[in-house]
């Protein structure tokens, strides 16, 4: 395996970073909003599932308890 000196490494890193296509401010904002919406929907879904399971178990326990 060939070793590169630190100067070559830094040059290679800069060359690779220059190839990166950075998102626009609008893309970042839109993606952030979508993440928050999906997190909220997931939280509501699991809250409803939790409520359903809790209600079901309370019903079973009241019948057999």
ABEGO torsion letter per residue (X at the ends): XBBBBAAAAAAAAAAAAAABBBBBAAAAAAAAAAAAAAAAAAAAAAAAAAAAAAAAAAAAAAAAX
